[in-house]
Amino acid sequence: MASTDVQYCENMLPQVSRTFAPTIRMLPEGLRMQVTTAYLLCRIADTVEDSEALSLNQKKELLQAYSQIFLKKEKSALPSFFDAIAKFPRETADDRLVHDLDKVMRVYHSFSPLMQTHIAKWVVEMSLGMHKYAQSLHKKRYSFLKSMKELDEYTYYVAGTVGYLLTELFSYYSKKITPPIRGKMEKLAGSFGKGLQLVNIIRDMTVDLRRGQSYIPDELLTKYRLTRETIFEQKNARQAELLFNELIRNAVEHLDKALDYILLIPKEETRIRLFCMLPLFWAMRTLQKIQFNTLSLLGSEKIKVTRSMIRKEYFLALINMRSNRLMRRHYENLRKEFNPVLLSS
């Protein structure tokens, strides 16, 4: 592995992820590059799945070819993938990452065989799931998720898998994460990823709707007598708010489990805890801001947590990360600021 490949991965990470790049840098030395590489490999699958330049068939063929790189250790798998992406755009950092897969793969192949197995397993699971849910630019508006069950499955593939992947990497790195602890973490790992993904879906809902993409299940629209077009009409504001609130409740139920997941991480592994804590509390702050004015989701401005609040959560995490009691208390205080009726079980 050349140092230039490591530098490439380190430099590319903040270009494709503003949220996770700073937290990944907080990880201990023995995990940082492994998680960076795993994230970039997952990002490549996500870029293919989300591309507007590809037809549905092209997406499925590419995702299938990508998974073959990890499923079969055939020398032809990587060249076949590069042949398939010859006309793939090079406009964004994400696009360029797809074309530079060979650089990421050289870093990946520098890891131990067991570490490679852990990463490959979940990159394949994610890629095949995205293959199932890939959307065509021309059909996005008309057919995607039918039910809440499908939404749950979709968030599993695109984010729940990351929770399981991280659990494997954490337990591989830390002897303090014993098999019993790992077993408990694995029961919550899916929710750790799903909760964060649902917050992203809720936050970006209007932007997605306006470009013809929707993660709102048909079942939920039918329940509140809405369509993806009428959700913007002023007369339907109350129904839209109820729909948003149900999605928020769904997200918080997963975030509750995400907190339990983090509290299982041994207190001595402060850097791993910090890596997990910050996205959780930033997600809670995002939902808090949305809940104070749910209909702001229908506005033109993207909902963002302020930089001062991001810094505040960072310093609180530094203070609380060694104490399960303080961490839970802070989480519960944030949770109480939501409508208690909304979050009742």
Buried (B, 14 or more C-beta within 10 A) or exposed (E): EEEEBBEBBBEBBBEBBEBBBBBBBBBEEEBBBBBBBBBBBBBBBBBBBBBEEBEBEBBBBBBBBBBBBBBEEEEEBBEBBBEBBEEBBEEEBBBBBBBBBEBBBBBBEBBEEEBBEBBBBBBBBBBBBBBEBBBBBEEBBEEBBEEBEBBBBBBBBBBBBBBBBBBBBBBBBBEBBEEEBBEEBBEBBBBBBBBBBBBBBBBBBBEBBEEBBBBBBBBBBEBBEBEBEEBBEEEBBEBBBBBBBBBBBBBBBBBBBBBBBBBBBBEEBBBBBBBBBBBBBBBBBBBBBBBEEBEBBBEEEEBEBEEEBBEBBBEBBEEBBEEBEEBBEBBEEBBEEBEEEBBEE
